[in-house]
């Protein structure tokens, strides 16, 4: 956080400007939180995201375009819903976390 102080003739004004929240993320709001969750749960251990990660599972750079948001949400909520043979773990994500991850995935679509 960067704090700037301006001294006026009759008052002191303190203005706090937060720059680069989330470790320099270019995303804001739900997408920024989704990006943090993707890191927290190690999604890149299996998926390529923004050109980085393992190629063990489908890339997430185009997942919303390719399978649609409804199916992507189903996969995040219950990995075996779309494919009973899926090896993706069930992370037990809350609806809010699912929304945040989907917001992030929407932002990165190529």
PDB file as gemmi writes it, atoms N, CA and C in Angstrom:
CRYST1    1.000    1.000    1.000  90.00  90.00  90.00 P 1                      
ATOM      1  N   UNK A   1       0.848  -1.171   0.000  1.00  0.00           N  
ATOM      2  CA  UNK A   1       0.000   0.000   0.000  1.00  0.00           C  
ATOM      3  C   UNK A   1       0.891   1.232   0.000  1.00  0.00           C  
ATOM      4  N   UNK A   2       0.560   2.187  -0.809  1.00  0.00           N  
ATOM      5  CA  UNK A   2       1.293   3.436  -0.873  1.00  0.00           C  
ATOM      6  C   UNK A   2       0.435   4.504  -0.210  1.00  0.00           C  
ATOM      7  N   UNK A   3       0.992   5.248   0.727  1.00  0.00           N  
ATOM      8  CA  UNK A   3       0.241   6.291   1.429  1.00  0.00           C  
ATOM      9  C   UNK A   3       0.837   7.640   1.060  1.00  0.00           C  
ATOM     10  N   UNK A   4      -0.020   8.513   0.589  1.00  0.00           N  
ATOM     11  CA  UNK A   4       0.401   9.862   0.234  1.00  0.00           C  
ATOM     12  C   UNK A   4      -0.205  10.839   1.229  1.00  0.00           C  
ATOM     13  N   UNK A   5       0.572  11.783   1.686  1.00  0.00           N  
ATOM     14  CA  UNK A   5       0.070  12.777   2.630  1.00  0.00           C  
ATOM     15  C   UNK A   5       0.155  14.154   1.986  1.00  0.00           C  
ATOM     16  N   UNK A   6      -0.946  14.876   2.023  1.00  0.00           N  
ATOM     17  CA  UNK A   6      -1.002  16.244   1.516  1.00  0.00           C  
ATOM     18  C   UNK A   6      -1.247  17.161   2.707  1.00  0.00           C  
ATOM     19  N   UNK A   7      -0.443  18.210   2.850  1.00  0.00           N  
ATOM     20  CA  UNK A   7      -0.622  19.146   3.961  1.00  0.00           C  
ATOM     21  C   UNK A   7      -1.178  20.445   3.399  1.00  0.00           C  
ATOM     22  N   UNK A   8      -2.391  20.775   3.846  1.00  0.00           N  
ATOM     23  CA  UNK A   8      -3.032  22.023   3.428  1.00  0.00           C  
ATOM     24  C   UNK A   8      -2.834  23.076   4.489  1.00  0.00           C  
ATOM     25  N   UNK A   9      -3.344  24.265   4.257  1.00  0.00           N  
ATOM     26  CA  UNK A   9      -3.179  25.346   5.219  1.00  0.00           C  
ATOM     27  C   UNK A   9      -3.985  25.132   6.493  1.00  0.00           C  
ATOM     28  N   UNK A  10      -5.108  24.435   6.388  1.00  0.00           N  
ATOM     29  CA  UNK A  10      -5.930  24.262   7.587  1.00  0.00           C  
ATOM     30  C   UNK A  10      -6.144  22.807   7.965  1.00  0.00           C  
ATOM     31  N   UNK A  11      -5.740  21.883   7.115  1.00  0.00           N  
ATOM     32  CA  UNK A  11      -6.016  20.485   7.426  1.00  0.00           C  
ATOM     33  C   UNK A  11      -4.963  19.582   6.812  1.00  0.00           C  
ATOM     34  N   UNK A  12      -4.873  18.422   7.373  1.00  0.00           N  
ATOM     35  CA  UNK A  12      -4.004  17.397   6.822  1.00  0.00           C  
ATOM     36  C   UNK A  12      -4.912  16.335   6.220  1.00  0.00           C  
ATOM     37  N   UNK A  13      -4.697  16.036   4.984  1.00  0.00           N  
ATOM     38  CA  UNK A  13      -5.504  15.045   4.299  1.00  0.00           C  
ATOM     39  C   UNK A  13      -4.636  13.832   4.040  1.00  0.00           C  
ATOM     40  N   UNK A  14      -5.147  12.705   4.467  1.00  0.00           N  
ATOM     41  CA  UNK A  14      -4.420  11.457   4.252  1.00  0.00           C  
ATOM     42  C   UNK A  14      -5.146  10.672   3.176  1.00  0.00           C  
ATOM     43  N   UNK A  15      -4.450  10.374   2.142  1.00  0.00           N  
ATOM     44  CA  UNK A  15      -5.033   9.641   1.030  1.00  0.00           C  
ATOM     45  C   UNK A  15      -4.266   8.344   0.861  1.00  0.00           C  
ATOM     46  N   UNK A  16      -4.967   7.236   1.006  1.00  0.00           N  
ATOM     47  CA  UNK A  16      -4.327   5.932   0.827  1.00  0.00           C  
ATOM     48  C   UNK A  16      -4.695   5.400  -0.545  1.00  0.00           C  
ATOM     49  N   UNK A  17      -3.711   5.058  -1.286  1.00  0.00           N  
ATOM     50  CA  UNK A  17      -3.915   4.516  -2.617  1.00  0.00           C  
ATOM     51  C   UNK A  17      -3.340   3.110  -2.633  1.00  0.00           C  
ATOM     52  N   UNK A  18      -4.190   2.172  -2.900  1.00  0.00           N  
ATOM     53  CA  UNK A  18      -3.729   0.802  -2.960  1.00  0.00           C  
ATOM     54  C   UNK A  18      -3.382   0.478  -4.401  1.00  0.00           C  
ATOM     55  N   UNK A  19      -2.185   0.044  -4.596  1.00  0.00           N  
ATOM     56  CA  UNK A  19      -1.718  -0.261  -5.935  1.00  0.00           C  
ATOM     57  C   UNK A  19      -1.289  -1.717  -5.983  1.00  0.00           C  
ATOM     58  N   UNK A  20      -1.759  -2.435  -7.013  1.00  0.00           N  
ATOM     59  CA  UNK A  20      -1.315  -3.803  -7.222  1.00  0.00           C  
ATOM     60  C   UNK A  20      -1.833  -4.790  -6.199  1.00  0.00           C  
ATOM     61  N   UNK A  21      -3.065  -4.700  -5.779  1.00  0.00           N  
ATOM     62  CA  UNK A  21      -3.626  -5.674  -4.854  1.00  0.00           C  
ATOM     63  C   UNK A  21      -3.496  -7.065  -5.437  1.00  0.00           C  
ATOM     64  N   UNK A  22      -3.335  -8.049  -4.576  1.00  0.00           N  
ATOM     65  CA  UNK A  22      -3.277  -9.428  -5.039  1.00  0.00           C  
ATOM     66  C   UNK A  22      -1.954  -9.772  -5.679  1.00  0.00           C  
ATOM     67  N   UNK A  23      -0.868  -9.131  -5.243  1.00  0.00           N  
ATOM     68  CA  UNK A  23       0.429  -9.483  -5.758  1.00  0.00           C  
ATOM     69  C   UNK A  23       0.639  -9.065  -7.208  1.00  0.00           C  
ATOM     70  N   UNK A  24       0.056  -7.956  -7.610  1.00  0.00           N  
ATOM     71  CA  UNK A  24       0.259  -7.459  -8.953  1.00  0.00           C  
ATOM     72  C   UNK A  24      -0.752  -7.979  -9.959  1.00  0.00           C  
ATOM     73  N   UNK A  25      -1.843  -8.518  -9.508  1.00  0.00           N  
ATOM     74  CA  UNK A  25      -2.867  -9.031 -10.408  1.00  0.00           C  
ATOM     75  C   UNK A  25      -3.447  -7.909 -11.245  1.00  0.00           C  
ATOM     76  N   UNK A  26      -3.722  -8.213 -12.502  1.00  0.00           N  
ATOM     77  CA  UNK A  26      -4.366  -7.238 -13.376  1.00  0.00           C  
ATOM     78  C   UNK A  26      -5.883  -7.290 -13.238  1.00  0.00           C  
ATOM     79  N   UNK A  27      -6.391  -8.215 -12.449  1.00  0.00           N  
ATOM     80  CA  UNK A  27      -7.824  -8.408 -12.301  1.00  0.00           C  
ATOM     81  C   UNK A  27      -8.330  -7.700 -11.064  1.00  0.00           C  
ATOM     82  N   UNK A  28      -9.639  -7.405 -11.053  1.00  0.00           N  
ATOM     83  CA  UNK A  28     -10.253  -6.786  -9.888  1.00  0.00           C  
ATOM     84  C   UNK A  28     -11.478  -7.594  -9.482  1.00  0.00           C  
ATOM     85  N   UNK A  29     -11.926  -7.392  -8.284  1.00  0.00           N  
ATOM     86  CA  UNK A  29     -13.160  -8.011  -7.801  1.00  0.00           C  
ATOM     87  C   UNK A  29     -13.120  -9.523  -7.814  1.00  0.00           C  
ATOM     88  N   UNK A  30     -14.223 -10.097  -8.290  1.00  0.00           N  
ATOM     89  CA  UNK A  30     -14.384 -11.551  -8.279  1.00  0.00           C  
ATOM     90  C   UNK A  30     -13.303 -12.243  -9.101  1.00  0.00           C  
ATOM     91  N   UNK A  31     -12.907 -11.669 -10.222  1.00  0.00           N  
ATOM     92  CA  UNK A  31     -11.875 -12.296 -11.059  1.00  0.00           C  
ATOM     93  C   UNK A  31     -10.538 -12.365 -10.324  1.00  0.00           C  
ATOM     94  N   UNK A  32     -10.203 -11.315  -9.570  1.00  0.00           N  
ATOM     95  CA  UNK A  32      -8.963 -11.319  -8.794  1.00  0.00           C  
ATOM     96  C   UNK A  32      -9.014 -12.387  -7.703  1.00  0.00           C  
ATOM     97  N   UNK A  33     -10.170 -12.518  -7.059  1.00  0.00           N  
ATOM     98  CA  UNK A  33     -10.325 -13.559  -6.044  1.00  0.00           C  
ATOM     99  C   UNK A  33     -10.258 -14.949  -6.681  1.00  0.00           C  
ATOM    100  N   UNK A  34     -10.841 -15.088  -7.863  1.00  0.00           N  
ATOM    101  CA  UNK A  34     -10.780 -16.351  -8.592  1.00  0.00           C  
ATOM    102  C   UNK A  34      -9.360 -16.727  -8.944  1.00  0.00           C  
ATOM    103  N   UNK A  35      -8.574 -15.737  -9.339  1.00  0.00           N  
ATOM    104  CA  UNK A  35      -7.162 -15.987  -9.648  1.00  0.00           C  
ATOM    105  C   UNK A  35      -6.429 -16.518  -8.414  1.00  0.00           C  
ATOM    106  N   UNK A  36      -6.719 -15.936  -7.254  1.00  0.00           N  
ATOM    107  CA  UNK A  36      -6.109 -16.407  -6.003  1.00  0.00           C  
ATOM    108  C   UNK A  36      -6.513 -17.849  -5.706  1.00  0.00           C  
ATOM    109  N   UNK A  37      -7.779 -18.180  -5.948  1.00  0.00           N  
ATOM    110  CA  UNK A  37      -8.253 -19.549  -5.706  1.00  0.00           C  
ATOM    111  C   UNK A  37      -7.588 -20.544  -6.650  1.00  0.00           C  
ATOM    112  N   UNK A  38      -7.407 -20.153  -7.899  1.00  0.00           N  
ATOM    113  CA  UNK A  38      -6.734 -21.011  -8.876  1.00  0.00           C  
ATOM    114  C   UNK A  38      -5.321 -21.325  -8.379  1.00  0.00           C  
ATOM    115  N   UNK A  39      -4.657 -20.332  -7.808  1.00  0.00           N  
ATOM    116  CA  UNK A  39      -3.319 -20.551  -7.244  1.00  0.00           C  
ATOM    117  C   UNK A  39      -3.401 -21.407  -5.974  1.00  0.00           C  
ATOM    118  N   UNK A  40      -4.333 -21.080  -5.097  1.00  0.00           N  
ATOM    119  CA  UNK A  40      -4.489 -21.797  -3.825  1.00  0.00           C  
ATOM    120  C   UNK A  40      -4.711 -23.294  -4.034  1.00  0.00           C  
ATOM    121  N   UNK A  41      -5.562 -23.632  -5.000  1.00  0.00           N  
ATOM    122  CA  UNK A  41      -5.907 -25.035  -5.222  1.00  0.00           C  
ATOM    123  C   UNK A  41      -4.991 -25.726  -6.229  1.00  0.00           C  
ATOM    124  N   UNK A  42      -3.977 -25.030  -6.717  1.00  0.00           N  
ATOM    125  CA  UNK A  42      -2.983 -25.649  -7.582  1.00  0.00           C  
ATOM    126  C   UNK A  42      -3.518 -26.113  -8.928  1.00  0.00           C  
ATOM    127  N   UNK A  43      -4.402 -25.337  -9.510  1.00  0.00           N  
ATOM    128  CA  UNK A  43      -5.007 -25.737 -10.789  1.00  0.00           C  
ATOM    129  C   UNK A  43      -3.968 -25.926 -11.890  1.00  0.00           C  
ATOM    130  N   UNK A  44      -2.868 -25.175 -11.821  1.00  0.00           N  
ATOM    131  CA  UNK A  44      -1.813 -25.305 -12.826  1.00  0.00           C  
ATOM    132  C   UNK A  44      -1.028 -26.604 -12.693  1.00  0.00           C  
ATOM    133  N   UNK A  45      -1.246 -27.334 -11.623  1.00  0.00           N  
ATOM    134  CA  UNK A  45      -0.594 -28.644 -11.495  1.00  0.00           C  
ATOM    135  C   UNK A  45      -1.081 -29.592 -12.587  1.00  0.00           C  
ATOM    136  N   UNK A  46      -2.282 -29.334 -13.109  1.00  0.00           N  
ATOM    137  CA  UNK A  46      -2.852 -30.186 -14.161  1.00  0.00           C  
ATOM    138  C   UNK A  46      -3.241 -29.418 -15.423  1.00  0.00           C  
ATOM    139  N   UNK A  47      -3.621 -28.150 -15.265  1.00  0.00           N  
ATOM    140  CA  UNK A  47      -4.140 -27.355 -16.380  1.00  0.00           C  
ATOM    141  C   UNK A  47      -3.150 -26.282 -16.812  1.00  0.00           C  
ATOM    142  N   UNK A  48      -3.136 -25.988 -18.102  1.00  0.00           N  
ATOM    143  CA  UNK A  48      -2.432 -24.814 -18.610  1.00  0.00           C  
ATOM    144  C   UNK A  48      -3.382 -23.632 -18.452  1.00  0.00           C  
ATOM    145  N   UNK A  49      -2.860 -22.571 -17.831  1.00  0.00           N  
ATOM    146  CA  UNK A  49      -3.632 -21.349 -17.636  1.00  0.00           C  
ATOM    147  C   UNK A  49      -2.730 -20.187 -18.027  1.00  0.00           C  
ATOM    148  N   UNK A  50      -3.193 -19.437 -19.008  1.00  0.00           N  
ATOM    149  CA  UNK A  50      -2.428 -18.295 -19.509  1.00  0.00           C  
ATOM    150  C   UNK A  50      -1.025 -18.723 -19.941  1.00  0.00           C  
ATOM    151  N   UNK A  51      -0.978 -19.887 -20.585  1.00  0.00           N  
ATOM    152  CA  UNK A  51       0.274 -20.381 -21.143  1.00  0.00           C  
ATOM    153  C   UNK A  51       1.208 -21.063 -20.158  1.00  0.00           C  
ATOM    154  N   UNK A  52       0.809 -21.187 -18.888  1.00  0.00           N  
ATOM    155  CA  UNK A  52       1.664 -21.809 -17.874  1.00  0.00           C  
ATOM    156  C   UNK A  52       0.937 -22.943 -17.184  1.00  0.00           C  
ATOM    157  N   UNK A  53       1.671 -23.997 -16.870  1.00  0.00           N  
ATOM    158  CA  UNK A  53       1.103 -25.109 -16.133  1.00  0.00           C  
ATOM    159  C   UNK A  53       1.317 -26.430 -16.843  1.00  0.00           C  
ATOM    160  N   UNK A  54       0.772 -27.466 -16.253  1.00  0.00           N  
ATOM    161  CA  UNK A  54       0.924 -28.822 -16.783  1.00  0.00           C  
ATOM    162  C   UNK A  54      -0.136 -29.093 -17.843  1.00  0.00           C  
ATOM    163  N   UNK A  55       0.204 -29.995 -18.727  1.00  0.00           N  
ATOM    164  CA  UNK A  55      -0.691 -30.354 -19.831  1.00  0.00           C  
ATOM    165  C   UNK A  55      -1.329 -31.721 -19.568  1.00  0.00           C  
ATOM    166  N   UNK A  56      -1.800 -31.937 -18.329  1.00  0.00           N  
ATOM    167  CA  UNK A  56      -2.420 -33.215 -17.949  1.00  0.00           C  
ATOM    168  C   UNK A  56      -3.934 -33.188 -18.142  1.00  0.00           C  
ATOM    169  N   UNK A  57      -4.492 -31.985 -18.192  1.00  0.00           N  
ATOM    170  CA  UNK A  57      -5.946 -31.800 -18.289  1.00  0.00           C  
ATOM    171  C   UNK A  57      -6.193 -30.677 -19.285  1.00  0.00           C  
ATOM    172  N   UNK A  58      -7.438 -30.463 -19.678  1.00  0.00           N  
ATOM    173  CA  UNK A  58      -7.718 -29.410 -20.671  1.00  0.00           C  
ATOM    174  C   UNK A  58      -7.208 -28.035 -20.230  1.00  0.00           C  
ATOM    175  N   UNK A  59      -6.752 -27.263 -21.216  1.00  0.00           N  
ATOM    176  CA  UNK A  59      -6.351 -25.887 -20.931  1.00  0.00           C  
ATOM    177  C   UNK A  59      -7.562 -25.099 -20.450  1.00  0.00           C  
ATOM    178  N   UNK A  60      -7.329 -24.195 -19.529  1.00  0.00           N  
ATOM    179  CA  UNK A  60      -8.429 -23.376 -19.025  1.00  0.00           C  
ATOM    180  C   UNK A  60      -8.505 -22.027 -19.733  1.00  0.00           C  
ATOM    181  N   UNK A  61      -7.558 -21.772 -20.635  1.00  0.00           N  
ATOM    182  CA  UNK A  61      -7.547 -20.510 -21.370  1.00  0.00           C  
ATOM    183  C   UNK A  61      -8.765 -20.342 -22.273  1.00  0.00           C  
ATOM    184  N   UNK A  62      -9.361 -21.442 -22.684  1.00  0.00           N  
ATOM    185  CA  UNK A  62     -10.486 -21.366 -23.620  1.00  0.00           C  
ATOM    186  C   UNK A  62     -11.685 -22.199 -23.152  1.00  0.00           C  
ATOM    187  N   UNK A  63     -11.664 -22.638 -21.918  1.00  0.00           N  
ATOM    188  CA  UNK A  63     -12.684 -23.576 -21.433  1.00  0.00           C  
ATOM    189  C   UNK A  63     -14.105 -23.016 -21.505  1.00  0.00           C  
ATOM    190  N   UNK A  64     -14.296 -21.755 -21.182  1.00  0.00           N  
ATOM    191  CA  UNK A  64     -15.636 -21.162 -21.212  1.00  0.00           C  
ATOM    192  C   UNK A  64     -16.160 -21.141 -22.645  1.00  0.00           C  
ATOM    193  N   UNK A  65     -15.308 -20.782 -23.580  1.00  0.00           N  
ATOM    194  CA  UNK A  65     -15.694 -20.744 -24.996  1.00  0.00           C  
ATOM    195  C   UNK A  65     -15.986 -22.160 -25.505  1.00  0.00           C  
ATOM    196  N   UNK A  66     -15.155 -23.115 -25.107  1.00  0.00           N  
ATOM    197  CA  UNK A  66     -15.280 -24.470 -25.633  1.00  0.00           C  
ATOM    198  C   UNK A  66     -16.446 -25.266 -25.057  1.00  0.00           C  
ATOM    199  N   UNK A  67     -16.645 -25.192 -23.735  1.00  0.00           N  
ATOM    200  CA  UNK A  67     -17.699 -26.039 -23.148  1.00  0.00           C  
ATOM    201  C   UNK A  67     -18.850 -25.239 -22.557  1.00  0.00           C  
ATOM    202  N   UNK A  68     -18.696 -23.936 -22.475  1.00  0.00           N  
ATOM    203  CA  UNK A  68     -19.747 -23.089 -21.921  1.00  0.00           C  
ATOM    204  C   UNK A  68     -19.639 -22.959 -20.412  1.00  0.00           C  
ATOM    205  N   UNK A  69     -20.209 -21.881 -19.916  1.00  0.00           N  
ATOM    206  CA  UNK A  69     -20.103 -21.589 -18.488  1.00  0.00           C  
ATOM    207  C   UNK A  69     -20.889 -22.570 -17.624  1.00  0.00           C  
ATOM    208  N   UNK A  70     -22.045 -23.023 -18.105  1.00  0.00           N  
ATOM    209  CA  UNK A  70     -22.858 -23.954 -17.309  1.00  0.00           C  
ATOM    210  C   UNK A  70     -22.091 -25.256 -17.074  1.00  0.00           C  
ATOM    211  N   UNK A  71     -21.512 -25.786 -18.121  1.00  0.00           N  
ATOM    212  CA  UNK A  71     -20.766 -27.045 -17.988  1.00  0.00           C  
ATOM    213  C   UNK A  71     -19.480 -26.838 -17.177  1.00  0.00           C  
ATOM    214  N   UNK A  72     -18.831 -25.692 -17.370  1.00  0.00           N  
ATOM    215  CA  UNK A  72     -17.618 -25.391 -16.590  1.00  0.00           C  
ATOM    216  C   UNK A  72     -17.954 -25.303 -15.102  1.00  0.00           C  
ATOM    217  N   UNK A  73     -19.080 -24.659 -14.771  1.00  0.00           N  
ATOM    218  CA  UNK A  73     -19.499 -24.574 -13.365  1.00  0.00           C  
ATOM    219  C   UNK A  73     -19.750 -25.975 -12.799  1.00  0.00           C  
ATOM    220  N   UNK A  74     -20.410 -26.811 -13.603  1.00  0.00           N  
ATOM    221  CA  UNK A  74     -20.666 -28.183 -13.160  1.00  0.00           C  
ATOM    222  C   UNK A  74     -19.365 -28.914 -12.852  1.00  0.00           C  
ATOM    223  N   UNK A  75     -18.372 -28.702 -13.697  1.00  0.00           N  
ATOM    224  CA  UNK A  75     -17.072 -29.352 -13.518  1.00  0.00           C  
ATOM    225  C   UNK A  75     -16.385 -28.873 -12.249  1.00  0.00           C  
ATOM    226  N   UNK A  76     -16.467 -27.586 -12.001  1.00  0.00           N  
ATOM    227  CA  UNK A  76     -15.846 -27.017 -10.801  1.00  0.00           C  
ATOM    228  C   UNK A  76     -16.568 -27.506  -9.549  1.00  0.00           C  
ATOM    229  N   UNK A  77     -17.893 -27.542  -9.609  1.00  0.00           N  
ATOM    230  CA  UNK A  77     -18.701 -27.945  -8.450  1.00  0.00           C  
ATOM    231  C   UNK A  77     -18.556 -29.433  -8.149  1.00  0.00           C  
ATOM    232  N   UNK A  78     -18.647 -30.257  -9.193  1.00  0.00           N  
ATOM    233  CA  UNK A  78     -18.579 -31.715  -9.032  1.00  0.00           C  
ATOM    234  C   UNK A  78     -17.832 -32.280 -10.226  1.00  0.00           C  
ATOM    235  N   UNK A  79     -16.523 -32.465 -10.097  1.00  0.00           N  
ATOM    236  CA  UNK A  79     -15.694 -32.889 -11.223  1.00  0.00           C  
ATOM    237  C   UNK A  79     -16.167 -34.154 -11.943  1.00  0.00           C  
ATOM    238  N   UNK A  80     -16.885 -35.005 -11.281  1.00  0.00           N  
ATOM    239  CA  UNK A  80     -17.355 -36.234 -11.917  1.00  0.00           C  
ATOM    240  C   UNK A  80     -18.704 -36.056 -12.628  1.00  0.00           C  
ATOM    241  N   UNK A  81     -19.313 -34.884 -12.513  1.00  0.00           N  
ATOM    242  CA  UNK A  81     -20.624 -34.635 -13.125  1.00  0.00           C  
ATOM    243  C   UNK A  81     -20.578 -34.741 -14.647  1.00  0.00           C  
ATOM    244  N   UNK A  82     -19.549 -34.191 -15.261  1.00  0.00           N  
ATOM    245  CA  UNK A  82     -19.419 -34.222 -16.714  1.00  0.00           C  
ATOM    246  C   UNK A  82     -18.724 -35.487 -17.207  1.00  0.00           C  
ATOM    247  N   UNK A  83     -17.835 -36.015 -16.362  1.00  0.00           N  
ATOM    248  CA  UNK A  83     -17.062 -37.192 -16.738  1.00  0.00           C  
ATOM    249  C   UNK A  83     -16.827 -38.046 -15.491  1.00  0.00           C  
ATOM    250  N   UNK A  84     -17.519 -39.183 -15.382  1.00  0.00           N  
ATOM    251  CA  UNK A  84     -17.367 -40.019 -14.191  1.00  0.00           C  
ATOM    252  C   UNK A  84     -15.941 -40.527 -13.980  1.00  0.00           C  
ATOM    253  N   UNK A  85     -15.125 -40.488 -15.022  1.00  0.00           N  
ATOM    254  CA  UNK A  85     -13.736 -40.954 -14.915  1.00  0.00           C  
ATOM    255  C   UNK A  85     -12.752 -39.820 -14.622  1.00  0.00           C  
ATOM    256  N   UNK A  86     -13.253 -38.634 -14.393  1.00  0.00           N  
ATOM    257  CA  UNK A  86     -12.388 -37.489 -14.127  1.00  0.00           C  
ATOM    258  C   UNK A  86     -11.528 -37.736 -12.894  1.00  0.00           C  
ATOM    259  N   UNK A  87     -10.264 -37.344 -12.988  1.00  0.00           N  
ATOM    260  CA  UNK A  87      -9.364 -37.468 -11.832  1.00  0.00           C  
ATOM    261  C   UNK A  87      -9.243 -36.139 -11.079  1.00  0.00           C  
ATOM    262  N   UNK A  88      -9.967 -35.137 -11.552  1.00  0.00           N  
ATOM    263  CA  UNK A  88      -9.949 -33.847 -10.866  1.00  0.00           C  
ATOM    264  C   UNK A  88     -10.552 -34.002  -9.474  1.00  0.00           C  
ATOM    265  N   UNK A  89      -9.832 -33.506  -8.452  1.00  0.00           N  
ATOM    266  CA  UNK A  89     -10.369 -33.617  -7.090  1.00  0.00           C  
ATOM    267  C   UNK A  89     -11.587 -32.719  -6.882  1.00  0.00           C  
ATOM    268  N   UNK A  90     -12.441 -33.123  -5.985  1.00  0.00           N  
ATOM    269  CA  UNK A  90     -13.563 -32.290  -5.570  1.00  0.00           C  
ATOM    270  C   UNK A  90     -13.046 -31.423  -4.426  1.00  0.00           C  
ATOM    271  N   UNK A  91     -12.899 -30.130  -4.683  1.00  0.00           N  
ATOM    272  CA  UNK A  91     -12.333 -29.225  -3.687  1.00  0.00           C  
ATOM    273  C   UNK A  91     -13.367 -28.739  -2.683  1.00  0.00           C  
ATOM    274  N   UNK A  92     -14.634 -29.099  -2.888  1.00  0.00           N  
ATOM    275  CA  UNK A  92     -15.682 -28.662  -1.966  1.00  0.00           C  
ATOM    276  C   UNK A  92     -15.852 -27.151  -1.975  1.00  0.00           C  
ATOM    277  N   UNK A  93     -15.771 -26.553  -3.148  1.00  0.00           N  
ATOM    278  CA  UNK A  93     -15.846 -25.102  -3.268  1.00  0.00           C  
ATOM    279  C   UNK A  93     -17.248 -24.586  -2.977  1.00  0.00           C  
ATOM    280  N   UNK A  94     -17.302 -23.468  -2.288  1.00  0.00           N  
ATOM    281  CA  UNK A  94     -18.581 -22.813  -2.037  1.00  0.00           C  
ATOM    282  C   UNK A  94     -19.090 -22.214  -3.354  1.00  0.00           C  
ATOM    283  N   UNK A  95     -20.351 -21.832  -3.374  1.00  0.00           N  
ATOM    284  CA  UNK A  95     -20.911 -21.202  -4.573  1.00  0.00           C  
ATOM    285  C   UNK A  95     -20.176 -19.900  -4.882  1.00  0.00           C  
ATOM    286  N   UNK A  96     -19.824 -19.160  -3.845  1.00  0.00           N  
ATOM    287  CA  UNK A  96     -19.086 -17.908  -4.040  1.00  0.00           C  
ATOM    288  C   UNK A  96     -17.724 -18.182  -4.675  1.00  0.00           C  
ATOM    289  N   UNK A  97     -17.023 -19.203  -4.200  1.00  0.00           N  
ATOM    290  CA  UNK A  97     -15.728 -19.553  -4.785  1.00  0.00           C  
ATOM    291  C   UNK A  97     -15.877 -20.001  -6.238  1.00  0.00           C  
ATOM    292  N   UNK A  98     -16.929 -20.754  -6.521  1.00  0.00           N  
ATOM    293  CA  UNK A  98     -17.195 -21.162  -7.902  1.00  0.00           C  
ATOM    294  C   UNK A  98     -17.415 -19.929  -8.777  1.00  0.00           C  
ATOM    295  N   UNK A  99     -18.205 -18.977  -8.284  1.00  0.00           N  
ATOM    296  CA  UNK A  99     -18.457 -17.732  -9.019  1.00  0.00           C  
ATOM    297  C   UNK A  99     -17.151 -16.986  -9.289  1.00  0.00           C  
ATOM    298  N   UNK A 100     -16.284 -16.942  -8.295  1.00  0.00           N  
ATOM    299  CA  UNK A 100     -15.025 -16.220  -8.428  1.00  0.00           C  
ATOM    300  C   UNK A 100     -14.101 -16.890  -9.451  1.00  0.00           C  
ATOM    301  N   UNK A 101     -14.018 -18.203  -9.410  1.00  0.00           N  
ATOM    302  CA  UNK A 101     -13.193 -18.912 -10.388  1.00  0.00           C  
ATOM    303  C   UNK A 101     -13.749 -18.715 -11.791  1.00  0.00           C  
ATOM    304  N   UNK A 102     -15.057 -18.797 -11.931  1.00  0.00           N  
ATOM    305  CA  UNK A 102     -15.664 -18.574 -13.249  1.00  0.00           C  
ATOM    306  C   UNK A 102     -15.436 -17.145 -13.734  1.00  0.00           C  
ATOM    307  N   UNK A 103     -15.474 -16.177 -12.841  1.00  0.00           N  
ATOM    308  CA  UNK A 103     -15.192 -14.785 -13.229  1.00  0.00           C  
ATOM    309  C   UNK A 103     -13.768 -14.674 -13.769  1.00  0.00           C  
ATOM    310  N   UNK A 104     -12.844 -15.332 -13.113  1.00  0.00           N  
ATOM    311  CA  UNK A 104     -11.451 -15.342 -13.577  1.00  0.00           C  
ATOM    312  C   UNK A 104     -11.345 -16.034 -14.935  1.00  0.00           C  
ATOM    313  N   UNK A 105     -11.978 -17.186 -15.063  1.00  0.00           N  
ATOM    314  CA  UNK A 105     -11.913 -17.914 -16.338  1.00  0.00           C  
ATOM    315  C   UNK A 105     -12.538 -17.115 -17.481  1.00  0.00           C  
ATOM    316  N   UNK A 106     -13.594 -16.371 -17.207  1.00  0.00           N  
ATOM    317  CA  UNK A 106     -14.192 -15.490 -18.238  1.00  0.00           C  
ATOM    318  C   UNK A 106     -13.197 -14.440 -18.693  1.00  0.00           C  
ATOM    319  N   UNK A 107     -12.451 -13.905 -17.741  1.00  0.00           N  
ATOM    320  CA  UNK A 107     -11.493 -12.828 -18.056  1.00  0.00           C  
ATOM    321  C   UNK A 107     -10.321 -13.312 -18.905  1.00  0.00           C  
ATOM    322  N   UNK A 108      -9.929 -14.564 -18.784  1.00  0.00           N  
ATOM    323  CA  UNK A 108      -8.733 -15.036 -19.491  1.00  0.00           C  
ATOM    324  C   UNK A 108      -9.033 -15.697 -20.824  1.00  0.00           C  
ATOM    325  N   UNK A 109     -10.282 -15.807 -21.203  1.00  0.00           N  
ATOM    326  CA  UNK A 109     -10.627 -16.504 -22.449  1.00  0.00           C  
ATOM    327  C   UNK A 109      -9.940 -15.865 -23.649  1.00  0.00           C  
ATOM    328  N   UNK A 110      -9.355 -16.696 -24.466  1.00  0.00           N  
ATOM    329  CA  UNK A 110      -8.658 -16.243 -25.679  1.00  0.00           C  
ATOM    330  C   UNK A 110      -9.587 -16.253 -26.863  1.00  0.00           C  
TER     331      UNK A 110                                                      
END                                                                             
